Amino acid sequence: MWNTAHKHGRDPAFYLDFVLPGAIRASYAASFSIENINEDYRDFVKAALEKFDAISVREESGLRILSSLGIAGGIVVLDPVFLLKRSLWNNVSSTGSYKDKYILIYDQENNPLIKQAARILAKLHKVKIYAIQSLYPMYYASRVFFGCGPREFLDLIRNCEICLTNSFHATAFSLIFQKEFYTFERIHEKVNSRMVDLLNMLHLDDRIISDISNLGSISPIDYGEVSKILESRFQLSKEFIDNVLKMNK
């Protein structure tokens, strides 16, 4: 939302410039998506955010940016997808018919490591490769899903054995559905901070893959520990929302 590398991140509307004087300004899980703000936009962002009454961001890197701008009081909260329980996402998901056990690929930039990892893991686990079509050909997949809507996207993640992705939301829903997954950093578009910060928070930095030589030896995810951390962060996130709703000027 506040990624100044993109046009919308420089749009005053995303900083609530249209809000009438006296109204509460607050952000929930806002994202800068980058590590540092371009010097050309620092003064604009600082002036806009100084008008906020409460700021929460999605990443630790967002807190560092706020600090570098001299803005205190921000906190890190969960991405909104984690505010719904898994049972509710199950209800939203469609119910597909998949005859195979499969590894799911959701690759947004044609990363060769994802392709190599998919082949290694498919052979190791004796499963098929399914892929959600993006802008790039997925010729190595046994089955490719075109034009997936949100319901099918969720269902494919929910039913996979392992998810390989460089997408934040595929990573997030892999966590929600308690799947094994591997997250690959983006190569061309530097928007990795929210994926990296999320996995570091959950002590799952071994799931951030830059070298596929040890894929087969990474321990399964302990979702008991992950759930404890997510629940603690959920309570903090809910408290932030409750406090904003109680604000008066």
LUMKEMAR-627668 format. One record per residue (C-alpha): residue number from 1; residue in one letter; x, y, z. Coordinates in nm, 2 decimals. Layout:
BEGIN
@num:NUM | residuo:A | c1:X | c2:Y | c3:Z $
...
This chain:
BEGIN
@num:1 | residuo:M | c1:0.00 | c2:0.00 | c3:0.00 $
@num:2 | residuo:W | c1:0.28 | c2:0.24 | c3:0.09 $
@num:3 | residuo:N | c1:0.54 | c2:0.10 | c3:-0.16 $
@num:4 | residuo:T | c1:0.68 | c2:0.41 | c3:-0.31 $
@num:5 | residuo:A | c1:0.84 | c2:0.20 | c3:-0.59 $
@num:6 | residuo:H | c1:0.49 | c2:0.19 | c3:-0.73 $
@num:7 | residuo:K | c1:0.25 | c2:0.47 | c3:-0.83 $
@num:8 | residuo:H | c1:-0.01 | c2:0.38 | c3:-0.57 $
@num:9 | residuo:G | c1:0.25 | c2:0.41 | c3:-0.30 $
@num:10 | residuo:R | c1:0.28 | c2:0.78 | c3:-0.38 $
@num:11 | residuo:D | c1:-0.09 | c2:0.84 | c3:-0.41 $
@num:12 | residuo:P | c1:-0.21 | c2:1.07 | c3:-0.13 $
@num:13 | residuo:A | c1:-0.54 | c2:0.88 | c3:-0.11 $
@num:14 | residuo:F | c1:-0.36 | c2:0.58 | c3:0.03 $
@num:15 | residuo:Y | c1:-0.24 | c2:0.81 | c3:0.32 $
@num:16 | residuo:L | c1:-0.60 | c2:0.92 | c3:0.39 $
@num:17 | residuo:D | c1:-0.56 | c2:1.28 | c3:0.26 $
@num:18 | residuo:F | c1:-0.93 | c2:1.29 | c3:0.19 $
@num:19 | residuo:V | c1:-1.03 | c2:1.24 | c3:0.56 $
@num:20 | residuo:L | c1:-1.21 | c2:1.54 | c3:0.71 $
@num:21 | residuo:P | c1:-1.03 | c2:1.73 | c3:0.99 $
@num:22 | residuo:G | c1:-1.10 | c2:1.58 | c3:1.33 $
@num:23 | residuo:A | c1:-1.15 | c2:1.23 | c3:1.20 $
@num:24 | residuo:I | c1:-0.94 | c2:0.94 | c3:1.33 $
@num:25 | residuo:R | c1:-0.67 | c2:0.82 | c3:1.09 $
@num:26 | residuo:A | c1:-0.54 | c2:0.47 | c3:1.15 $
@num:27 | residuo:S | c1:-0.37 | c2:0.20 | c3:0.94 $
@num:28 | residuo:Y | c1:-0.41 | c2:-0.18 | c3:0.99 $
@num:29 | residuo:A | c1:-0.12 | c2:-0.40 | c3:0.86 $
@num:30 | residuo:A | c1:0.00 | c2:-0.14 | c3:0.61 $
@num:31 | residuo:S | c1:0.29 | c2:-0.26 | c3:0.40 $
@num:32 | residuo:F | c1:0.58 | c2:-0.07 | c3:0.25 $
@num:33 | residuo:S | c1:0.69 | c2:-0.40 | c3:0.08 $
@num:34 | residuo:I | c1:1.05 | c2:-0.26 | c3:0.05 $
@num:35 | residuo:E | c1:1.34 | c2:-0.21 | c3:0.29 $
@num:36 | residuo:N | c1:1.40 | c2:0.16 | c3:0.23 $
@num:37 | residuo:I | c1:1.20 | c2:0.45 | c3:0.09 $
@num:38 | residuo:N | c1:1.35 | c2:0.64 | c3:-0.20 $
@num:39 | residuo:E | c1:1.50 | c2:0.97 | c3:-0.08 $
@num:40 | residuo:D | c1:1.27 | c2:1.15 | c3:-0.32 $
@num:41 | residuo:Y | c1:0.96 | c2:1.04 | c3:-0.13 $
@num:42 | residuo:R | c1:1.07 | c2:1.05 | c3:0.23 $
@num:43 | residuo:D | c1:0.94 | c2:1.39 | c3:0.31 $
@num:44 | residuo:F | c1:0.61 | c2:1.32 | c3:0.15 $
@num:45 | residuo:V | c1:0.56 | c2:0.99 | c3:0.34 $
@num:46 | residuo:K | c1:0.68 | c2:1.14 | c3:0.67 $
@num:47 | residuo:A | c1:0.44 | c2:1.44 | c3:0.65 $
@num:48 | residuo:A | c1:0.15 | c2:1.21 | c3:0.55 $
@num:49 | residuo:L | c1:0.20 | c2:0.96 | c3:0.83 $
@num:50 | residuo:E | c1:0.26 | c2:1.22 | c3:1.10 $
@num:51 | residuo:K | c1:-0.11 | c2:1.29 | c3:1.07 $
@num:52 | residuo:F | c1:-0.21 | c2:0.94 | c3:1.17 $
@num:53 | residuo:D | c1:-0.34 | c2:0.86 | c3:1.52 $
@num:54 | residuo:A | c1:-0.25 | c2:0.50 | c3:1.51 $
@num:55 | residuo:I | c1:-0.02 | c2:0.30 | c3:1.28 $
@num:56 | residuo:S | c1:0.02 | c2:-0.07 | c3:1.25 $
@num:57 | residuo:V | c1:0.23 | c2:-0.23 | c3:0.98 $
@num:58 | residuo:R | c1:0.27 | c2:-0.58 | c3:0.84 $
@num:59 | residuo:E | c1:0.65 | c2:-0.62 | c3:0.87 $
@num:60 | residuo:E | c1:0.94 | c2:-0.55 | c3:1.11 $
@num:61 | residuo:S | c1:1.10 | c2:-0.37 | c3:0.82 $
@num:62 | residuo:G | c1:0.80 | c2:-0.13 | c3:0.82 $
@num:63 | residuo:L | c1:0.88 | c2:-0.04 | c3:1.18 $
@num:64 | residuo:R | c1:1.24 | c2:0.03 | c3:1.08 $
@num:65 | residuo:I | c1:1.11 | c2:0.26 | c3:0.81 $
@num:66 | residuo:L | c1:0.88 | c2:0.44 | c3:1.05 $
@num:67 | residuo:S | c1:1.17 | c2:0.48 | c3:1.29 $
@num:68 | residuo:S | c1:1.40 | c2:0.62 | c3:1.02 $
@num:69 | residuo:L | c1:1.12 | c2:0.88 | c3:0.95 $
@num:70 | residuo:G | c1:1.11 | c2:0.98 | c3:1.32 $
@num:71 | residuo:I | c1:0.76 | c2:0.83 | c3:1.36 $
@num:72 | residuo:A | c1:0.71 | c2:0.64 | c3:1.69 $
@num:73 | residuo:G | c1:0.44 | c2:0.42 | c3:1.83 $
@num:74 | residuo:G | c1:0.39 | c2:0.19 | c3:1.53 $
@num:75 | residuo:I | c1:0.34 | c2:-0.19 | c3:1.59 $
@num:76 | residuo:V | c1:0.35 | c2:-0.50 | c3:1.38 $
@num:77 | residuo:V | c1:0.03 | c2:-0.69 | c3:1.34 $
@num:78 | residuo:L | c1:-0.09 | c2:-0.99 | c3:1.14 $
@num:79 | residuo:D | c1:-0.19 | c2:-0.97 | c3:0.78 $
@num:80 | residuo:P | c1:-0.57 | c2:-0.96 | c3:0.76 $
@num:81 | residuo:V | c1:-0.59 | c2:-1.32 | c3:0.62 $
@num:82 | residuo:F | c1:-0.48 | c2:-1.45 | c3:0.96 $
@num:83 | residuo:L | c1:-0.77 | c2:-1.28 | c3:1.14 $
@num:84 | residuo:L | c1:-1.01 | c2:-1.55 | c3:1.01 $
@num:85 | residuo:K | c1:-0.98 | c2:-1.90 | c3:1.15 $
@num:86 | residuo:R | c1:-0.90 | c2:-2.19 | c3:0.93 $
@num:87 | residuo:S | c1:-1.26 | c2:-2.32 | c3:0.95 $
@num:88 | residuo:L | c1:-1.39 | c2:-2.01 | c3:0.79 $
@num:89 | residuo:W | c1:-1.14 | c2:-2.02 | c3:0.51 $
@num:90 | residuo:N | c1:-1.24 | c2:-2.39 | c3:0.46 $
@num:91 | residuo:N | c1:-1.60 | c2:-2.26 | c3:0.41 $
@num:92 | residuo:V | c1:-1.48 | c2:-2.01 | c3:0.15 $
@num:93 | residuo:S | c1:-1.28 | c2:-2.26 | c3:-0.04 $
@num:94 | residuo:S | c1:-1.43 | c2:-2.46 | c3:-0.33 $
@num:95 | residuo:T | c1:-1.42 | c2:-2.84 | c3:-0.33 $
@num:96 | residuo:G | c1:-1.22 | c2:-2.96 | c3:-0.62 $
@num:97 | residuo:S | c1:-1.16 | c2:-3.31 | c3:-0.75 $
@num:98 | residuo:Y | c1:-0.79 | c2:-3.40 | c3:-0.77 $
@num:99 | residuo:K | c1:-0.71 | c2:-3.76 | c3:-0.84 $
@num:100 | residuo:D | c1:-0.35 | c2:-3.73 | c3:-0.76 $
@num:101 | residuo:K | c1:-0.14 | c2:-3.64 | c3:-0.46 $
@num:102 | residuo:Y | c1:0.05 | c2:-3.33 | c3:-0.58 $
@num:103 | residuo:I | c1:0.30 | c2:-3.06 | c3:-0.51 $
@num:104 | residuo:L | c1:0.15 | c2:-2.71 | c3:-0.59 $
@num:105 | residuo:I | c1:0.35 | c2:-2.45 | c3:-0.78 $
@num:106 | residuo:Y | c1:0.25 | c2:-2.08 | c3:-0.76 $
@num:107 | residuo:D | c1:0.54 | c2:-1.90 | c3:-0.93 $
@num:108 | residuo:Q | c1:0.50 | c2:-1.53 | c3:-1.01 $
@num:109 | residuo:E | c1:0.82 | c2:-1.47 | c3:-1.19 $
@num:110 | residuo:N | c1:0.94 | c2:-1.80 | c3:-1.36 $
@num:111 | residuo:N | c1:1.21 | c2:-1.88 | c3:-1.10 $
@num:112 | residuo:P | c1:1.43 | c2:-2.17 | c3:-1.22 $
@num:113 | residuo:L | c1:1.49 | c2:-2.28 | c3:-0.86 $
@num:114 | residuo:I | c1:1.12 | c2:-2.35 | c3:-0.81 $
@num:115 | residuo:K | c1:1.11 | c2:-2.56 | c3:-1.12 $
@num:116 | residuo:Q | c1:1.42 | c2:-2.76 | c3:-1.01 $
@num:117 | residuo:A | c1:1.28 | c2:-2.80 | c3:-0.65 $
@num:118 | residuo:A | c1:0.95 | c2:-2.92 | c3:-0.79 $
@num:119 | residuo:R | c1:1.11 | c2:-3.19 | c3:-0.99 $
@num:120 | residuo:I | c1:1.33 | c2:-3.30 | c3:-0.69 $
@num:121 | residuo:L | c1:1.04 | c2:-3.31 | c3:-0.44 $
@num:122 | residuo:A | c1:0.80 | c2:-3.47 | c3:-0.68 $
@num:123 | residuo:K | c1:1.04 | c2:-3.76 | c3:-0.74 $
@num:124 | residuo:L | c1:1.13 | c2:-3.78 | c3:-0.36 $
@num:125 | residuo:H | c1:0.77 | c2:-3.80 | c3:-0.25 $
@num:126 | residuo:K | c1:0.63 | c2:-3.98 | c3:-0.56 $
@num:127 | residuo:V | c1:0.37 | c2:-3.71 | c3:-0.63 $
@num:128 | residuo:K | c1:0.26 | c2:-3.51 | c3:-0.93 $
@num:129 | residuo:I | c1:0.33 | c2:-3.14 | c3:-1.00 $
@num:130 | residuo:Y | c1:0.03 | c2:-2.91 | c3:-1.03 $
@num:131 | residuo:A | c1:0.07 | c2:-2.55 | c3:-1.11 $
@num:132 | residuo:I | c1:-0.15 | c2:-2.23 | c3:-1.10 $
@num:133 | residuo:Q | c1:-0.08 | c2:-2.06 | c3:-1.42 $
@num:134 | residuo:S | c1:0.08 | c2:-1.72 | c3:-1.40 $
@num:135 | residuo:L | c1:0.24 | c2:-1.52 | c3:-1.69 $
@num:136 | residuo:Y | c1:0.49 | c2:-1.80 | c3:-1.76 $
@num:137 | residuo:P | c1:0.46 | c2:-2.14 | c3:-1.92 $
@num:138 | residuo:M | c1:0.44 | c2:-2.43 | c3:-1.68 $
@num:139 | residuo:Y | c1:0.54 | c2:-2.71 | c3:-1.92 $
@num:140 | residuo:Y | c1:0.70 | c2:-2.92 | c3:-1.64 $
@num:141 | residuo:A | c1:0.37 | c2:-2.95 | c3:-1.45 $
@num:142 | residuo:S | c1:0.14 | c2:-3.25 | c3:-1.49 $
@num:143 | residuo:R | c1:-0.16 | c2:-3.03 | c3:-1.46 $
@num:144 | residuo:V | c1:-0.20 | c2:-2.65 | c3:-1.50 $
@num:145 | residuo:F | c1:-0.49 | c2:-2.45 | c3:-1.36 $
@num:146 | residuo:F | c1:-0.59 | c2:-2.15 | c3:-1.57 $
@num:147 | residuo:G | c1:-0.79 | c2:-1.85 | c3:-1.45 $
@num:148 | residuo:C | c1:-0.81 | c2:-1.96 | c3:-1.08 $
@num:149 | residuo:G | c1:-1.04 | c2:-1.75 | c3:-0.87 $
@num:150 | residuo:P | c1:-1.00 | c2:-1.71 | c3:-0.49 $
@num:151 | residuo:R | c1:-1.20 | c2:-2.03 | c3:-0.41 $
@num:152 | residuo:E | c1:-1.00 | c2:-2.26 | c3:-0.63 $
@num:153 | residuo:F | c1:-0.68 | c2:-2.09 | c3:-0.53 $
@num:154 | residuo:L | c1:-0.76 | c2:-2.18 | c3:-0.16 $
@num:155 | residuo:D | c1:-0.87 | c2:-2.53 | c3:-0.25 $
@num:156 | residuo:L | c1:-0.55 | c2:-2.61 | c3:-0.44 $
@num:157 | residuo:I | c1:-0.34 | c2:-2.50 | c3:-0.14 $
@num:158 | residuo:R | c1:-0.56 | c2:-2.68 | c3:0.11 $
@num:159 | residuo:N | c1:-0.53 | c2:-3.01 | c3:-0.07 $
@num:160 | residuo:C | c1:-0.16 | c2:-3.01 | c3:-0.18 $
@num:161 | residuo:E | c1:0.11 | c2:-3.21 | c3:-0.01 $
@num:162 | residuo:I | c1:0.37 | c2:-2.93 | c3:-0.05 $
@num:163 | residuo:C | c1:0.35 | c2:-2.57 | c3:-0.18 $
@num:164 | residuo:L | c1:0.64 | c2:-2.41 | c3:-0.37 $
@num:165 | residuo:T | c1:0.59 | c2:-2.03 | c3:-0.42 $
@num:166 | residuo:N | c1:0.73 | c2:-1.68 | c3:-0.42 $
@num:167 | residuo:S | c1:0.39 | c2:-1.54 | c3:-0.33 $
@num:168 | residuo:F | c1:0.31 | c2:-1.39 | c3:0.01 $
@num:169 | residuo:H | c1:-0.05 | c2:-1.51 | c3:0.00 $
@num:170 | residuo:A | c1:0.03 | c2:-1.86 | c3:-0.11 $
@num:171 | residuo:T | c1:0.28 | c2:-1.87 | c3:0.19 $
@num:172 | residuo:A | c1:0.02 | c2:-1.73 | c3:0.42 $
@num:173 | residuo:F | c1:-0.25 | c2:-1.98 | c3:0.32 $
@num:174 | residuo:S | c1:0.00 | c2:-2.26 | c3:0.34 $
@num:175 | residuo:L | c1:0.04 | c2:-2.16 | c3:0.70 $
@num:176 | residuo:I | c1:-0.33 | c2:-2.13 | c3:0.76 $
@num:177 | residuo:F | c1:-0.40 | c2:-2.48 | c3:0.62 $
@num:178 | residuo:Q | c1:-0.09 | c2:-2.61 | c3:0.80 $
@num:179 | residuo:K | c1:0.08 | c2:-2.74 | c3:0.48 $
@num:180 | residuo:E | c1:0.45 | c2:-2.81 | c3:0.42 $
@num:181 | residuo:F | c1:0.58 | c2:-2.53 | c3:0.20 $
@num:182 | residuo:Y | c1:0.89 | c2:-2.36 | c3:0.06 $
@num:183 | residuo:T | c1:0.91 | c2:-1.99 | c3:-0.01 $
@num:184 | residuo:F | c1:1.15 | c2:-1.85 | c3:-0.27 $
@num:185 | residuo:E | c1:1.25 | c2:-1.49 | c3:-0.26 $
@num:186 | residuo:R | c1:1.16 | c2:-1.28 | c3:-0.56 $
@num:187 | residuo:I | c1:1.45 | c2:-1.22 | c3:-0.80 $
@num:188 | residuo:H | c1:1.33 | c2:-0.93 | c3:-1.01 $
@num:189 | residuo:E | c1:1.08 | c2:-0.74 | c3:-0.80 $
@num:190 | residuo:K | c1:1.22 | c2:-0.67 | c3:-0.45 $
@num:191 | residuo:V | c1:0.91 | c2:-0.72 | c3:-0.24 $
@num:192 | residuo:N | c1:1.04 | c2:-1.00 | c3:-0.02 $
@num:193 | residuo:S | c1:1.02 | c2:-0.82 | c3:0.32 $
@num:194 | residuo:R | c1:0.67 | c2:-0.93 | c3:0.42 $
@num:195 | residuo:M | c1:0.74 | c2:-1.30 | c3:0.34 $
@num:196 | residuo:V | c1:1.08 | c2:-1.30 | c3:0.51 $
@num:197 | residuo:D | c1:0.95 | c2:-1.11 | c3:0.82 $
@num:198 | residuo:L | c1:0.65 | c2:-1.34 | c3:0.85 $
@num:199 | residuo:L | c1:0.86 | c2:-1.65 | c3:0.84 $
@num:200 | residuo:N | c1:1.12 | c2:-1.51 | c3:1.07 $
@num:201 | residuo:M | c1:0.85 | c2:-1.42 | c3:1.32 $
@num:202 | residuo:L | c1:0.73 | c2:-1.78 | c3:1.31 $
@num:203 | residuo:H | c1:1.09 | c2:-1.92 | c3:1.34 $
@num:204 | residuo:L | c1:1.05 | c2:-2.07 | c3:0.99 $
@num:205 | residuo:D | c1:1.35 | c2:-1.90 | c3:0.82 $
@num:206 | residuo:D | c1:1.46 | c2:-2.25 | c3:0.70 $
@num:207 | residuo:R | c1:1.15 | c2:-2.23 | c3:0.47 $
@num:208 | residuo:I | c1:1.30 | c2:-1.93 | c3:0.28 $
@num:209 | residuo:I | c1:1.49 | c2:-2.11 | c3:0.00 $
@num:210 | residuo:S | c1:1.79 | c2:-1.98 | c3:-0.19 $
@num:211 | residuo:D | c1:1.97 | c2:-2.32 | c3:-0.22 $
@num:212 | residuo:I | c1:1.78 | c2:-2.64 | c3:-0.31 $
@num:213 | residuo:S | c1:2.07 | c2:-2.88 | c3:-0.23 $
@num:214 | residuo:N | c1:1.93 | c2:-2.96 | c3:0.12 $
@num:215 | residuo:L | c1:1.55 | c2:-2.96 | c3:0.04 $
@num:216 | residuo:G | c1:1.51 | c2:-3.32 | c3:0.14 $
@num:217 | residuo:S | c1:1.67 | c2:-3.28 | c3:0.48 $
@num:218 | residuo:I | c1:1.46 | c2:-2.98 | c3:0.61 $
@num:219 | residuo:S | c1:1.25 | c2:-3.09 | c3:0.92 $
@num:220 | residuo:P | c1:0.87 | c2:-3.09 | c3:0.90 $
@num:221 | residuo:I | c1:0.70 | c2:-2.78 | c3:1.03 $
@num:222 | residuo:D | c1:0.60 | c2:-2.79 | c3:1.40 $
@num:223 | residuo:Y | c1:0.26 | c2:-2.64 | c3:1.36 $
@num:224 | residuo:G | c1:0.20 | c2:-2.66 | c3:1.74 $
@num:225 | residuo:E | c1:0.46 | c2:-2.39 | c3:1.79 $
@num:226 | residuo:V | c1:0.35 | c2:-2.19 | c3:1.49 $
@num:227 | residuo:S | c1:-0.01 | c2:-2.19 | c3:1.62 $
@num:228 | residuo:K | c1:0.11 | c2:-2.05 | c3:1.95 $
@num:229 | residuo:I | c1:0.29 | c2:-1.76 | c3:1.79 $
@num:230 | residuo:L | c1:0.00 | c2:-1.69 | c3:1.56 $
@num:231 | residuo:E | c1:-0.25 | c2:-1.69 | c3:1.84 $
@num:232 | residuo:S | c1:-0.03 | c2:-1.45 | c3:2.04 $
@num:233 | residuo:R | c1:-0.01 | c2:-1.22 | c3:1.74 $
@num:234 | residuo:F | c1:-0.38 | c2:-1.25 | c3:1.68 $
@num:235 | residuo:Q | c1:-0.46 | c2:-1.12 | c3:2.03 $
@num:236 | residuo:L | c1:-0.22 | c2:-0.83 | c3:1.98 $
@num:237 | residuo:S | c1:-0.38 | c2:-0.75 | c3:1.64 $
@num:238 | residuo:K | c1:-0.73 | c2:-0.77 | c3:1.78 $
@num:239 | residuo:E | c1:-0.63 | c2:-0.54 | c3:2.07 $
@num:240 | residuo:F | c1:-0.50 | c2:-0.28 | c3:1.82 $
@num:241 | residuo:I | c1:-0.83 | c2:-0.28 | c3:1.63 $
@num:242 | residuo:D | c1:-1.03 | c2:-0.26 | c3:1.95 $
@num:243 | residuo:N | c1:-0.82 | c2:0.04 | c3:2.07 $
@num:244 | residuo:V | c1:-0.86 | c2:0.22 | c3:1.74 $
@num:245 | residuo:L | c1:-1.24 | c2:0.17 | c3:1.75 $
@num:246 | residuo:K | c1:-1.25 | c2:0.33 | c3:2.10 $
@num:247 | residuo:M | c1:-1.05 | c2:0.64 | c3:2.00 $
@num:248 | residuo:N | c1:-1.20 | c2:0.98 | c3:2.03 $
@num:249 | residuo:K | c1:-1.07 | c2:1.32 | c3:1.93 $
